[in-house]
Amino acid sequence: IINEKLFFFGSFERLIDRVPAALQTNTVLTANARQGLFTYTANANDAVNGVTAGQVVTVNLLNPVLGTGITSINQTVLNRFISPLPTGNSTQAGDQRNTTGFSVVQNNNAGQDNYAARIDYLLNARNTISGTFRYVTQDVNRADIDNSFNVVPRVTQPSNNPLLSLGWTSSFSNNFSNDLRGGFFFSDPIFLRSDTNPANFVTPVITNPATGATFITNPDVVFQNQGRDTKTYNVQDNATLILGSHSLRFGGQFQRVLIDTFNDAGIVPTYNLGTNANTPQFSTAQFMNTTLFPGGVPQAQRAGANALLALYGGIVGTGSSLFNVESQFSGFIPGATQRRLFDYSAIGTYISDSWRITPNLTVNFGVRYDYYTPLRTPGGLFLEPVITDENNPVASLLDPNGTYQFIGGNSRVPNTFYRPDTNNFAPNVSAAFSPTFEGGIAKFLLGENPVFRGGYRISYINDELVRAPDNALGGNQGLALTSNAFNPNTGTTALNARIDSLPAIPTPAFVAERTFALNNQAAGLFGTVFAVDPNLQSPLIHEYSFGYQRDVGFDTIVEFRYVGTQSS
């Protein structure tokens, strides 16, 4: 822009990636099953009805003679489940009597826009400023999350990622230069539904509780929004000063990280269709009654009949919802997301000297100091066990009379996971020596101009500084609780409700002063107590190396090197 003074560069790039996902095959109803008809293979010969064992038989499950009280398909079921089901086109799923397969190739498209700009300005012979800006937006179809029948997945992964870097480089003199830089990077990988949340989710009959497999594929996408927003700010300054045979480097950096996570999973009331001891269902005697089911129904096919009955009648067997707190004083709030905030800072400073003692001997030495502020969670929405003896935290974890508190009690600072670790001094030393051997046994064994190198240093690192404490204390129950709908006639969670008249799910009472015994009971006597050591130390790594290099002739150099590490 200004000759030999100001340079500017800008670019735009768009990526359009149209990719089909792998073929997905789901389970739908056959044409007969959509009409209330149950098809099975006869269990035994039935001369009265003219049926032989193995013969395919069809019975109308809506027949009043069966005595279930279900004589028509529930209109809500028709609108919500049966009508949205596509017509089967595959035999790769289902039993081909009442259910069949439907295969679809979902879009797995991705789009990305890249904006970039750079500016360099030469203020004068000794000062230059520069800046780089990059902005990346993404939108990705998540076919791996939408397991329904949609060609275009109803779950997307948008992301907006701006980056800014500014720099000022100065040469104050011929032997002193400085480089100051700062900037930020934002990242917000989130996973969003294309549809708004319904008042509730209803799941078709679950046939395999271990895997969550259902009798037919749910036309609704039950995935809930979740993700995180991470903001990182960084400032650093590095200087170089040359004094004779010494080359001094010194500087420091500051980094601030802010993380906002959220997860809506489970907050929408979810009801499951199905039969139980409290609902209408076909009994073993009915399945063997050849008047009702000619030839009898084989045992392996009886669950299918009850699954269809629950579907036709909209019989709701269970209902539950996850409740979260929004603050330490809010109690459980219906529909509240599970939101957690984190922040920490990293501060580092260093000084080093590269000392050229002789033309063939250089020694480097220095020290670095690193300080990671204790991980903090604004709002303090974590529970930690009360540690009575910080020198023996395990004893507190094994105390059957143990109790929980909001985070910060063990560290003595509200909302923090542990105490400051302030003694992170990291020395380093290394040397390079290149002697000259003009003859003799030394030249024969080591070469004419061998090079010996060796070094040792200590490093303090960020080893899952956020994820490890979050994962630990996140396992302590009490700030998120699943509540079930109750059957007013039996006082149990085995319902006998209908899809068009769903029971309310009560908001559970919040217990702030939780005990180990209470959490153990809530976990079915398998409660686990998680804690973070209040004296947690930054991970320490020792690194050491030694190398030998020599010329073996024929324009060839051979080098042997040993590198070792040890971590705390």
N, C-alpha and C positions, 0 to 999 in steps of 0.2 A: 504494500500500500504506500509506504514511504520508502524510497530507494535507500537500501542498505541500513534502514532503521526499523521498519515495521513489516513483519511478515504475518499473513493470515491464511489459514487453511480451513475449509469446511467440506463436509461430505454427508451424503444421505444414502443409505442402502436399505432395501426392503427384501426380506426373504418370505416367499410364499411357498410353503411345503405342503403339497396335497398328497397325503399318504393314507391308504386304507389300513385299518387295523386287521388283525387276524380274524378269520371267520368265527363268529360267536353263535353258538346254538343254545337256545333257551327252550323251556318247556311250556306248552300251551294245551288247551283242552281240545279234544276231538269234536267233530260236529255233533255227535250224539251226546257227549258229556255236556255240551253247552245247553242242551234241551232238558237236562235233568235225568238222563239215562246213564245207568251204570252197567258196564260190560265186564264180564268175568269168564273164566273157563270153569266148567262144572267140576266139582270136586269128586263126584261119584256118579255111577249110573242111576238114572231116575226114570223107571219105566212108566210111572204114572204121568209124568210130563213129557215123556218121549225124549229124554235127554240122556246122552252118554257121557261118560267121564272124559274131560278134556274138550268137550263141545263149547263153543262160544255162546254165551247166553247174555241177553240184555234185559235189565229190569228198570222200571221207572221208580227212582227213589222218592219221587214226589207223590206216590200213590198213598192215599189216606189209610189204606189197609196196613201199611207198615207201622202206623201208630206213633210216628215221631213228632207229629204236629207240624212238620215242614211239608206243605202241600204246593208251594210255588217258590220260584226263585225270588229272593229278596231284591227289590227294585234297586236299592243302593249297591248291592253286589253286581247287578247287571250293569249299572252305569260305571262303577268303579273298577270292576275286574273283567267281567266276561266280554262286554262290548269292546273295550280297548285291546283285547287279545287279538293278535293277527292270526290268520289262517295258517295252519301248519304246512311246512314245505320240506320237512326232513324227518327221517326215521332215526336220526342219531341221538335223539332224546325221547324220553317218555316210554310208556309200556305198550303203545300202539293200540291200546284198547280204550282207555279214557284220556290218556295224554299222548301227545306227540311232540315233535320238535319244530322249531322255527329258527332258521339260520339267517343271519344278517351280517353284512360287512359294514361296520361303523366307520365313520370318518375318524381319522387320527391326525387331523390337519394341525399345522403349526404356522404361526405368522410372527415375524419379528421385524421391527423397524430400528435402524441404527442411525442416530444423529451424532456427528462428531465435529468438533471445531478446535483449532489451536491458534494461539497468537504468541508471537515473540517480538519483544520491543527492546531495542538497544538504546538505553537511556544515554549512555556515554561509553567511553572506552573501558570503564571499570564496573559498570552496572547493567544488568540485563534482567528484565522481568518476562515471565512466560505464564501461560495459562492453557489448560486443556479441559475441555468439557465433552462428556459423552453421555448420551441418553439412549437407553435401550428399553423398548417396550415389547412385550411378548403376549401372545394369546394362544394357548394350546388346548386342543380338544382332549379330554381325558376319557378315552374309550375304555380304559382299564378300570375306571370307577363306575361308569354308567353300565350296569349289567342288564339293562332292559332291552327294549325292542327299537330304540331310537337310532336312526341312521346318523343323525347329528347328535352327539352326546350332550346330555343336559348338565354336564359338569365341565367347567373350563378352569384353566390355570392362567389367569392374567398376571402380569408382573411389570412393574415400572422401576427402572434402575438408573437413576442419575448419578454421575460421577463428576466431581470438579477437583482439579488440582492446580494450585497457583504456586509460582516460584519466583524467588529473587536471588540472583547470584551476583556476588560482589567480590572484587579484587581490591582490597584496601591498599595493598602494596605488592611488591614483587614476591614477597614471601608469606603473605597472609591473604587467604580467601575464605569466603563464607557462603553457604547455600541455605536459604530459608525456604521451607515449603509447608504448605498446608492445604487441606481440602476435606472433602466428605464423599462418602459412598452410601447410597440408600438402596436397600433391597427389600422387596415385599412379596415373596412367593406365597400366594394364597390360592385356595381351591374353593370355587364358588359354584353354587347351584344356578342354573339358568332360570328356574322357577322360584317363586316365593314359597316360603314355608306354608304347608297346609295347617289346618287346625290340629290334625293328627295323622299318623300313619297307621295303616292296617296291613298286616303281613298275612299272606296266605298260609295255609296250614303248614307248620314246620314238620317235616318228616324225619329230619336228622338233627337233633339238638346239638350234637357235637360240632357239626359243620354249618348249621343254620340253613341247610338245604330245605326248600319248600316244595310243596306238591306241584304247584305251577309257578312260573316266574312272575314276580310282582311287576305290574306295569308301571308302578310309581318308582321314581328314583328316591331312595331314602337317605342318600348321602347328605350330610350337613356341612355348612361352611366351616372352614378352618384355615389357619395360616399364621404368619408372623410378619412383622414389620421391623426390620433392623436398620438402625441408623448408626453409622460409624464416622467419627470426626477425628482428624489427625493433624497435628502440627509438629514439625521437627526442624532442628537447626543443626548443621554440621559445618565445622570450621577446620581449616588446615593451616598450620604455622610451621614454616621451615626455618630452623636455627642451626646453621652449620651442618653437621652430620646427623642432626635430629630432624625427623619429620613428625610433628605432633598433630594428632587428630583428636578433636573433642567436640562434644555436642550433647544434645538431648532430644527427647521426643515425648509427646503427650497424645494419648488416644482415648477417646470417650466412645463407649458403646451403649446404645439404648435399644432394648428389644421389647416389642409388644406382641404377645401371642394370644390367640383366641381359638376356641374349639366349641362348636355348637352341637357336637355329637350327643345324641340322646335327649336333648332338651325338648323335642317335640313329643308329646304323648304317643306311645306306640302300643297298638293292640294287636293281638295274635288270634286269628281264627283257629278254631280247633274244638274238639270234644273232650270232655272229662267226666268224672263221676257225677257232676252236677248238671250236665247238659243232656239233651236228647242224643242218643247214639244207638247204633245197632249192637245187640248183644251176641255172644257166641251162639246162644240158642236160636236167635233169629237167622243168623248166617247158615245154620244147619237145618233150618225149617224149609223143606223143599216146596212147601206151599208158597212161601214168600220168595225164596230164591231157588228155583228149580236146579236140582243137582247139587245144591249147597255151594258155598263160597270157600275156596281154599284159604287156609289161614294167612298165607303170604299176601293175599289180595284184599283182606278185610279192612286193613288200614286205609286203603284207597276209597272204599265205600264211605267210611266215616269222614274222610277228608272232603269228599264231594258233598256229603250231608252238611258239614260245617260251612262249606263254601256257599251252597244254595241257600241255607237258612241265615247266613251272616252271623253264625254263632261265634261269639267272642269268648275265648277261654281264659285269656290273661291280658293284663294291661299294665304298663309301667312308664315311668318318665324319670329322667335325671334332673335333679335340682342342684343349682350352684348358689354360692353366696357371692355378693358383689363387694362386700366389705366385711371387716371383722364384727360389725354391729348390725348388718342387714338381715341376718337370718337367710333361710333358703327362699329364693324368688323364682316363681314359675317362669320358664322361658329365658332365664338369664344364661348368658354364655359363660364358659369357663375361661376367664381372662387372667393372664399373669404377666406382670411387668418385671423387667430385669434391667439393671444398669451396673456398669463398673468402669473404672478408668485404669489405664496402664501408663506408668511414668518411668522413663528410663534416662539415664545420663551416663556418659562414658568419657574416658580419656585414654589415649594410647600413644606410644612412641615407637617409631621405627628408627633404630639407631644403627647407622652404618659405621661400625667400629673400624673396620679396615675394608679395602676393596673386595675382600673375599669372605668377610664375616659381617652378617647383619643380625641384630637381635631385636625382636619385637616384644613389647610388654605393655600391659595396661590393666585397667579395671573398669567394670561396668556395674552399675547399680540399677536394679529393676524393682519396681513396686507395683503390685496389682492391688487395687483397693478391694476390700471384701465385697463379694457379690451382694447386691442389694435388690430387694423387691419392694418397690413402693406399694403401700397398701398392706404389706405383710400377710398375704394370703397363703401361708404355708403353716403347717403344724409340725412342731419338733418335740421329741421327748425331753422332759426335764432332766438334765444331767446334773446330779448333785456333786459328783467328784470329777472335775475336768481331767484329772490325771488317770482316771479309770472309768471312761465313759461306758465300757461294756457292762460294768456292774449295774448301771442305771438302766440299760436296755434289757437286762435279764430280771429286773425287779418286777415281780408279779403285781405289785401295788403301784407301778409306774403311772405317770400322768403326762399329758401333752400340754403344750402352751403355744401361743402364736410365736412365730419366728423372731429371734432377737434376744430372747432370754438367756440363752447359753453364751452368746457373743457379747452380751451386756450392751448392745447397741440395737435399738429397735429396727426391725425389717432387714437385718443382715444375717447371712448364713454362718459366718465365722469371724474371728478377730483378725486384725491386720497382721501381716507377716512382713516385718520391716528390715530384716537382716540379710537381704539378698544381694550381697556383694559377690561379683563374679570376676576373679582375676584371670588373666591369660598371659601366656609367655610362649614364644617360639623363636627359633634361630635357624639360619641357613649358613652353612660353612662350605667353602669350596677351596680346599688346599691344592697345591701344585706339587706333584712328585715327578722329578726329572729322571729318576732311575731307581734301581734297587728293587728290593722285594715289595716295598710299598706300592710302587708303580705297577708292578706285575699283578699284585693282588687287588689293588683298589682303582687302578687307572691313573692316567696322568693328571686329569682334572676332575676328580669325583666331586659330587655334591651331596652333602649330608643335611637333612632337614628333620626337625623335630618340634613338637609343640604340645601344649596342654592348655585346656581352658575349661571353665565352668559356665554353664548356661542355665538360666531359670526360664521356664517356658509356660505357655498357656496350654494346659492339657485338659480340654473339655471343662473350662472354668465355669461355664454356665450349665451345660447339659448334665454334668455329674451331680452337682447339688440339687438341681431341679428334679432329676430322675429319682434321687434318693428320697427327699422329703415329699415329693409328689405321691409316694406310695403310702403315706400316712392318711388314713381315712378320716373324714369328718367335715371337709369343706365342699364335698360333692356327694350326694346320696341319692340312690335310686329308690323311688317310692312306688308301691304297687296298688292297683285298684283292688278293693275287697268286695267279696260277695256278702251282702247284708244278711242273707239267710243262713250262711254257714260260718261267717267270720274268717274265711280263708281267702287266699288269692286265686282259687279255682272258681272262675266266674261262670255265669250262665246269662251273659248279656247278648245284645244284638247290635249289629253294625250301625243301625239307624237310631240307636238309643244307647250310646256309649256311657259307661259310668265315669264319674269324675275320679281323678287321681289326687289323693290328699297331699298337701304340702307337708313334708315332714318337719318335726320340731328340730331346731338347731340346738345342739349341746356344745357350748363353748369349752367347758371344762371336761375334756374327754379323758378317759382312763384307758390303760392297756386292755383291761378286762372288757370294757365296752366295745372297743374296736375288734377285739378277738371274737366277741359274740357276733358282731355285725359281719365278720368274715367267715362265719361258720366254723369257728374254733381253729382257723388257720391264719389268724392275724399276724402280720409281720411288722416289727417296729424298725423304722429307718431313722438314722441320725447322721448328721454331719459333725465331724470332730471340730469343736470350737477353736482348737489350736491348729487347724489345717494349714499345712505349709505348701508353698509353691514348689512344684516338681523341679528337681535338680538333676542335671546331667553333667557327668565328667566325660571329657573327650581327650584322647591322647593319640599321637601319631608319631611315626618315625619312618624316614625314607632314605634310600641310598640310590644314587644315580651315577652311571658311568658310561663313557664312550667305549664301545667294543670294536670300533673300526667299521669300515664299509658304510660310512655315513649312518651308523645305527647307534642309538642310545638305549640302554636298558635301565629300567628303574624298578626297585623293589620297595614296597611300602606296606607298613602295618598301621591299621587304624582300629582303635578300640573305644567303646563307650560303656558307661555304667550309669544307671539312673537310680534315683532314690525312690 
